[in-house]
Amino acid sequence: MFKRFKNIGPGALVAAAFIGPGTVTACTLAGAGYGYALLWALVFATVATVILQEMAARLGTAAGLGLGEALRIRLGASVFKYPLFALVIVALYVGNAAYEGGNLSGSYLGAQALFGDIGKPVFLLPMIGLAGGLLWFGAYKVLEKFLIVLVLIMALAFIVAFGVIGVDFTGMVKGMFTPKIPSGSLLTVLALVGTTVVPYNLFLHASACKEKWADGEGDDNLKAARVDTFVSIGFGGLVSILIAATAAAAMFGQGLEINSAADMATQLRPIAGDFAPALLGIGLLAAGLTSAITAPLATGYAVSEIMGWGTKDKRARMIALSVLGIGGLIAMTGFKSIKIILTAQFANGLLLPIIVGFLLFAMNQKAVLGRHVNGLLANVLGGSVMLISLALGGRMIARTFGWI
């Protein structure tokens, strides 16, 4: 058992990517605004993430392919090849640029909690420069474990706060297993899904598993990849649920307006007292930098695989840097950081059905995956995730245009 847990790797990177500023912000807003009513969305999102990331891990481990590579190989000379590639690239690029804006805005929230209102450009320009340097030179792996530890400390703080704050367990369980969408909460539901089931993580996970475990039909490696996925994603989902439940217990019904990390830190005061803003600030800063690296990295991987350049190609790093740059411009706009984060999660929720559709297509190619191709259950579960996310996104669009 210990040997299996020693193999925790790509799944932990994915979990660290989605337990970012967006998760803390969206979960806190959900709990503070709607109590336990939206916990079901996080349960759905966690289960959906496990289902989809297992497919991505299987693709990378059993077939030795990234998701972009698999799509390029299977579409071959099809007349639909370039229109579909264009759709994926544009959707990923635009979605990840928005997501990057949310990541950098989240790191600024952390800086505000630690240093006060220092001004966005003063903080973000050096932050973008650091992330850009790590991406260009590949040195992010040096900081990866350190950053994950800092995010883990923040996550553990929420777990302890959950234990001491006096959560209503009956209300919590009811909220987890009784789906409902209170008036005005649809954007928050999509944000909760978008902050957990992150489309770019499917590309990142497949490529990371390919590097770590791919050796043809190695069943032991596939088991290790699955344990890594189930444990890491399961833990990440649990942390998200506990953050929302803690916010519900500490903030719901008090009419609090949440505009900063200091406001969000209210839920940590029972265990950290006056140090709560600093604890949350350090966590958000680390989570923001971790996510600010993974989003551009995954975009570079995806585009380079689709185009056949290879993930080590200089053009992949240039794509990554351009996503970082656009995200930086979004983060430095005059909008409040929390609004940028929530909008980015919403965009992710709309992007999700498109990317899931391409993943399901890749996972049903027997010529690529052999005996590890999707079975009926995997297709039903994956298809259900796609349809539910499509319904949520469609309902949001319909409401936006006043159709319902």
C-alpha positions as CSV (number, residue, x, y, z in Angstrom):
1,M,0.0,0.0,0.0
2,F,2.8,2.4,0.9
3,K,4.5,1.7,-2.4
4,R,1.3,2.8,-4.2
5,F,1.1,6.1,-2.3
6,K,4.8,6.8,-3.1
7,N,3.7,7.0,-6.7
8,I,1.4,10.0,-6.2
9,G,2.4,12.4,-8.9
10,P,0.5,13.7,-11.9
11,G,-2.8,13.5,-10.0
12,A,-1.4,15.6,-7.2
13,L,-0.4,18.2,-9.8
14,V,-3.9,18.3,-11.1
15,A,-5.4,18.6,-7.6
16,A,-3.0,21.4,-6.8
17,A,-4.0,23.1,-10.0
18,F,-7.7,23.0,-9.1
19,I,-7.4,23.8,-5.4
20,G,-6.4,27.3,-6.5
21,P,-7.7,30.8,-5.7
22,G,-10.7,30.1,-7.8
23,T,-11.7,27.1,-5.7
24,V,-11.3,28.9,-2.4
25,T,-13.2,31.9,-3.8
26,A,-16.1,30.1,-5.5
27,C,-16.6,27.7,-2.6
28,T,-16.5,30.5,0.0
29,L,-19.0,32.6,-2.1
30,A,-21.3,29.5,-2.5
31,G,-21.3,28.8,1.3
32,A,-21.6,32.4,2.4
33,G,-24.4,33.1,-0.2
34,Y,-26.4,29.9,-0.2
35,G,-25.5,27.9,2.8
36,Y,-25.2,24.2,2.2
37,A,-27.6,24.3,-0.7
38,L,-25.0,24.0,-3.5
39,L,-22.8,21.3,-2.0
40,W,-24.3,18.8,-4.4
41,A,-22.6,20.8,-7.2
42,L,-19.2,20.1,-5.6
43,V,-20.1,16.4,-5.2
44,F,-21.0,16.2,-8.8
45,A,-17.9,18.1,-9.9
46,T,-15.6,15.8,-7.8
47,V,-17.1,12.6,-9.2
48,A,-17.0,14.0,-12.7
49,T,-13.4,15.0,-12.3
50,V,-12.4,11.5,-11.1
51,I,-14.2,10.0,-14.1
52,L,-12.6,12.3,-16.7
53,Q,-9.1,12.4,-15.2
54,E,-9.0,8.6,-15.0
55,M,-9.6,8.6,-18.7
56,A,-6.9,11.1,-19.3
57,A,-4.5,9.2,-17.1
58,R,-5.3,5.9,-18.9
59,L,-4.7,7.6,-22.3
60,G,-1.3,8.9,-21.2
61,T,-0.2,5.7,-19.4
62,A,-1.7,2.9,-21.5
63,A,-1.4,4.5,-25.0
64,G,1.6,6.8,-24.2
65,L,-0.2,9.8,-25.8
66,G,-1.3,13.2,-24.8
67,L,-4.9,14.1,-25.5
68,G,-3.8,16.5,-28.3
69,E,-1.7,13.8,-29.9
70,A,-4.5,11.3,-29.8
71,L,-6.9,13.7,-31.5
72,R,-4.3,14.5,-34.2
73,I,-3.6,10.8,-34.9
74,R,-7.2,9.7,-35.0
75,L,-8.5,12.5,-37.2
76,G,-5.7,11.9,-39.7
77,A,-6.7,13.2,-43.1
78,S,-10.4,13.8,-42.1
79,V,-12.0,16.9,-43.7
80,F,-13.1,17.8,-40.2
81,K,-9.6,17.8,-38.9
82,Y,-8.6,21.5,-39.2
83,P,-12.0,23.0,-38.2
84,L,-12.1,20.8,-35.1
85,F,-8.5,21.6,-34.3
86,A,-9.3,25.3,-34.6
87,L,-12.3,24.9,-32.3
88,V,-10.3,23.1,-29.6
89,I,-7.3,25.5,-29.8
90,V,-9.5,28.7,-29.7
91,A,-11.7,27.3,-26.9
92,L,-8.7,26.2,-24.9
93,Y,-6.7,29.4,-25.5
94,V,-9.6,31.8,-24.7
95,G,-10.7,29.7,-21.7
96,N,-7.3,29.4,-20.3
97,A,-6.5,33.0,-20.8
98,A,-9.6,33.9,-18.7
99,Y,-8.7,31.2,-16.2
100,E,-5.1,32.6,-16.0
101,G,-6.6,36.1,-15.2
102,G,-8.5,34.4,-12.3
103,N,-5.3,32.7,-11.1
104,L,-3.3,35.9,-11.1
105,S,-6.2,37.8,-9.5
106,G,-6.3,35.2,-6.8
107,S,-2.6,35.5,-6.1
108,Y,-3.2,39.3,-5.8
109,L,-5.9,38.6,-3.2
110,G,-3.3,36.7,-1.2
111,A,-0.8,39.6,-1.5
112,Q,-3.5,42.0,-0.3
113,A,-4.0,39.9,2.8
114,L,-0.3,39.9,3.5
115,F,0.9,43.3,2.5
116,G,-2.2,45.5,2.2
117,D,-3.4,47.2,-1.0
118,I,0.0,47.5,-2.8
119,G,-1.6,48.1,-6.3
120,K,-2.1,45.4,-8.9
121,P,0.8,46.3,-11.3
122,V,3.3,46.6,-8.5
123,F,2.6,43.0,-7.5
124,L,1.5,41.4,-10.7
125,L,4.3,42.4,-13.0
126,P,7.0,40.7,-10.9
127,M,4.6,37.7,-10.5
128,I,4.1,37.4,-14.2
129,G,7.9,37.8,-14.7
130,L,8.6,35.0,-12.2
131,A,6.0,32.6,-13.7
132,G,7.2,33.4,-17.2
133,G,10.8,32.7,-16.3
134,L,9.8,29.4,-14.7
135,L,7.8,28.4,-17.8
136,W,10.5,29.4,-20.3
137,F,13.4,27.6,-18.5
138,G,11.4,24.7,-17.2
139,A,12.4,25.5,-13.6
140,Y,8.9,25.3,-12.3
141,K,9.5,21.7,-11.3
142,V,12.0,23.0,-8.7
143,L,9.3,25.0,-7.0
144,E,6.4,22.6,-7.6
145,K,6.7,20.5,-4.4
146,F,7.3,23.6,-2.3
147,L,4.2,25.3,-3.7
148,I,2.1,22.1,-3.3
149,V,3.1,22.0,0.4
150,L,2.0,25.6,0.9
151,V,-1.4,24.9,-0.7
152,L,-1.7,21.8,1.4
153,I,-1.1,23.8,4.6
154,M,-4.0,26.1,3.6
155,A,-6.2,23.0,2.8
156,L,-5.4,21.5,6.1
157,A,-6.3,24.7,7.8
158,F,-9.8,24.5,6.3
159,I,-10.1,20.9,7.4
160,V,-9.3,21.8,11.0
161,A,-11.6,24.9,10.8
162,F,-14.4,22.6,9.6
163,G,-13.9,20.4,12.7
164,V,-14.2,23.2,15.2
165,I,-16.6,25.7,13.7
166,G,-19.9,23.8,14.4
167,V,-21.1,22.7,11.0
168,D,-24.8,21.6,10.7
169,F,-24.1,18.0,9.5
170,T,-27.8,17.3,8.7
171,G,-27.9,20.4,6.5
172,M,-24.6,19.5,5.0
173,V,-25.6,16.0,4.0
174,K,-28.9,17.2,2.7
175,G,-27.1,19.8,0.6
176,M,-24.7,17.2,-0.8
177,F,-27.3,14.9,-2.1
178,T,-30.3,17.1,-2.9
179,P,-29.7,18.9,-6.1
180,K,-31.4,22.3,-6.3
181,I,-30.5,25.7,-7.9
182,P,-31.8,28.6,-5.6
183,S,-32.8,31.8,-7.4
184,G,-29.7,33.7,-8.6
185,S,-27.3,30.8,-7.9
186,L,-26.8,29.4,-11.5
187,L,-23.6,31.4,-12.1
188,T,-22.2,30.1,-8.8
189,V,-23.1,26.5,-9.7
190,L,-21.3,26.8,-13.0
191,A,-18.4,28.4,-11.2
192,L,-18.2,25.5,-8.7
193,V,-18.2,23.0,-11.6
194,G,-15.7,25.1,-13.6
195,T,-13.3,25.4,-10.7
196,T,-13.1,21.7,-10.1
197,V,-13.6,20.0,-13.5
198,V,-10.9,22.1,-15.3
199,P,-10.8,21.3,-19.0
200,Y,-7.1,22.1,-19.4
201,N,-6.3,19.5,-16.7
202,L,-7.3,16.7,-19.0
203,F,-4.5,17.7,-21.4
204,L,-2.1,18.3,-18.5
205,H,-2.8,15.0,-16.8
206,A,-2.5,12.8,-20.0
207,S,0.9,14.5,-20.8
208,A,2.2,14.1,-17.3
209,C,1.2,10.4,-17.1
210,K,2.8,9.9,-20.4
211,E,6.1,11.2,-19.1
212,K,5.9,9.3,-15.8
213,W,4.3,5.9,-16.5
214,A,3.9,5.2,-20.2
215,D,5.3,1.8,-21.2
216,G,2.8,0.2,-23.6
217,E,0.6,-2.3,-21.8
218,G,2.1,-2.0,-18.3
219,D,-0.8,-2.9,-16.0
220,D,1.2,-2.1,-12.8
221,N,1.7,1.5,-14.1
222,L,-1.9,1.9,-15.0
223,K,-2.9,0.8,-11.4
224,A,-0.4,3.3,-10.0
225,A,-1.9,6.0,-12.2
226,R,-5.4,5.2,-11.1
227,V,-4.5,5.2,-7.4
228,D,-2.8,8.6,-7.9
229,T,-5.9,9.9,-9.6
230,F,-8.5,8.6,-7.1
231,V,-6.5,9.6,-4.0
232,S,-5.4,13.1,-5.3
233,I,-8.7,14.1,-6.9
234,G,-10.7,12.7,-4.1
235,F,-8.8,14.7,-1.5
236,G,-9.1,17.8,-3.6
237,G,-12.8,17.4,-3.9
238,L,-13.2,16.8,-0.1
239,V,-11.2,20.0,0.6
240,S,-13.6,22.0,-1.7
241,I,-16.6,20.6,0.0
242,L,-15.2,21.4,3.5
243,I,-14.4,25.0,2.4
244,A,-18.0,25.6,1.2
245,A,-19.4,23.9,4.4
246,T,-17.2,26.0,6.7
247,A,-18.2,29.2,4.9
248,A,-21.8,28.2,5.3
249,A,-21.4,27.7,9.0
250,A,-19.4,30.8,9.6
251,M,-20.9,33.3,7.1
252,F,-24.4,32.3,5.8
253,G,-27.2,34.6,6.8
254,Q,-24.9,37.3,8.1
255,G,-25.2,39.5,5.0
256,L,-21.4,39.7,4.6
257,E,-20.1,41.2,1.4
258,I,-17.0,39.3,0.4
259,N,-14.5,41.5,-1.5
260,S,-11.1,40.4,-0.2
261,A,-9.0,37.5,1.2
262,A,-9.5,39.1,4.7
263,D,-13.2,38.7,4.2
264,M,-12.8,35.1,3.2
265,A,-10.5,34.5,6.1
266,T,-13.5,34.9,8.5
267,Q,-14.0,31.1,8.3
268,L,-10.5,30.4,9.6
269,R,-10.7,32.7,12.6
270,P,-11.8,29.9,15.0
271,I,-8.4,28.2,14.6
272,A,-6.0,31.0,13.5
273,G,-7.5,34.1,15.2
274,D,-5.8,37.3,14.0
275,F,-3.4,35.2,11.8
276,A,-6.3,34.0,9.7
277,P,-5.8,36.6,6.9
278,A,-2.1,35.8,6.7
279,L,-2.6,32.1,6.6
280,L,-5.2,32.4,3.8
281,G,-3.0,35.0,2.1
282,I,0.0,32.7,2.0
283,G,-2.1,29.8,0.7
284,L,-3.8,32.0,-2.0
285,L,-0.4,33.3,-3.1
286,A,1.1,29.8,-3.5
287,A,-2.1,28.5,-5.1
288,G,-2.1,31.4,-7.5
289,L,1.5,30.8,-8.6
290,T,0.9,27.1,-9.0
291,S,-2.2,27.6,-11.1
292,A,-0.6,30.5,-13.0
293,I,2.1,28.0,-14.2
294,T,-0.2,25.0,-14.9
295,A,-2.8,26.8,-17.1
296,P,-0.3,28.2,-19.6
297,L,1.7,25.0,-19.5
298,A,-1.3,22.8,-20.4
299,T,-2.2,25.2,-23.2
300,G,1.3,24.9,-24.6
301,Y,1.1,21.1,-24.3
302,A,-2.3,20.9,-26.0
303,V,-1.5,23.2,-28.9
304,S,1.9,21.6,-29.6
305,E,0.5,18.1,-29.5
306,I,-2.3,19.0,-31.9
307,M,0.1,20.7,-34.3
308,G,2.6,17.9,-34.0
309,W,5.4,20.1,-32.7
310,G,6.2,18.1,-29.5
311,T,5.9,19.4,-26.0
312,K,9.6,20.3,-25.8
313,D,9.4,22.6,-28.8
314,K,10.2,26.3,-28.2
315,R,6.8,27.2,-29.8
316,A,5.0,25.4,-27.0
317,R,6.7,27.7,-24.5
318,M,5.8,30.7,-26.6
319,I,2.2,29.7,-26.5
320,A,2.4,29.3,-22.8
321,L,3.9,32.7,-22.3
322,S,1.2,34.3,-24.5
323,V,-1.5,32.8,-22.3
324,L,0.3,34.1,-19.2
325,G,0.6,37.6,-20.8
326,I,-3.1,37.8,-21.8
327,G,-4.1,36.5,-18.3
328,G,-1.9,39.2,-16.8
329,L,-3.7,41.9,-18.8
330,I,-7.1,40.6,-17.7
331,A,-6.0,40.5,-14.0
332,M,-4.8,44.2,-14.2
333,T,-8.1,45.5,-15.4
334,G,-10.3,47.6,-13.2
335,F,-12.6,44.8,-12.2
336,K,-12.5,43.4,-8.7
337,S,-10.3,40.3,-8.3
338,I,-13.2,38.2,-7.0
339,K,-15.4,39.0,-10.0
340,I,-12.6,38.1,-12.4
341,I,-12.1,34.8,-10.6
342,L,-15.8,33.9,-10.7
343,T,-16.2,34.9,-14.4
344,A,-13.2,32.7,-15.2
345,Q,-14.7,29.7,-13.5
346,F,-18.0,30.4,-15.4
347,A,-16.1,30.4,-18.7
348,N,-14.5,27.1,-17.7
349,G,-17.9,25.6,-17.0
350,L,-19.1,26.5,-20.5
351,L,-15.9,25.2,-22.2
352,L,-16.2,21.8,-20.4
353,P,-18.7,20.0,-22.6
354,I,-16.6,20.7,-25.7
355,I,-13.4,19.2,-24.2
356,V,-15.2,16.3,-22.7
357,G,-16.7,15.5,-26.1
358,F,-13.2,15.3,-27.6
359,L,-11.9,13.2,-24.7
360,L,-14.7,10.7,-25.2
361,F,-13.9,10.5,-28.9
362,A,-10.2,9.8,-28.1
363,M,-11.0,7.2,-25.5
364,N,-13.1,5.1,-27.9
365,Q,-10.4,4.6,-30.4
366,K,-9.4,1.0,-30.2
367,A,-6.5,1.5,-32.6
368,V,-5.0,3.8,-30.0
369,L,-5.9,2.3,-26.7
370,G,-6.3,-1.4,-27.5
371,R,-7.9,-3.3,-24.6
372,H,-7.8,-0.1,-22.5
373,V,-10.5,1.6,-24.6
374,N,-13.5,2.9,-22.8
375,G,-16.1,0.4,-21.8
376,L,-19.9,0.9,-21.7
377,L,-19.9,2.2,-18.1
378,A,-17.1,4.7,-18.7
379,N,-18.9,6.0,-21.8
380,V,-22.2,6.3,-19.9
381,L,-20.6,8.1,-17.0
382,G,-18.5,10.4,-19.3
383,G,-21.5,11.1,-21.5
384,S,-23.6,11.9,-18.4
385,V,-21.0,14.4,-17.3
386,M,-21.0,16.1,-20.7
387,L,-24.8,16.3,-20.9
388,I,-25.2,17.7,-17.4
389,S,-22.5,20.3,-17.9
390,L,-24.1,21.1,-21.3
391,A,-27.5,21.5,-19.7
392,L,-26.1,23.8,-17.0
393,G,-24.2,25.9,-19.6
394,G,-27.2,26.0,-21.9
395,R,-29.5,27.1,-19.1
396,M,-27.1,29.9,-18.2
397,I,-26.9,31.1,-21.8
398,A,-30.7,31.0,-22.1
399,R,-31.1,33.1,-19.0
400,T,-28.5,35.6,-20.1
401,F,-30.4,36.2,-23.4
402,G,-33.8,36.2,-21.6
403,W,-35.1,33.1,-23.3
404,I,-36.2,31.5,-20.0
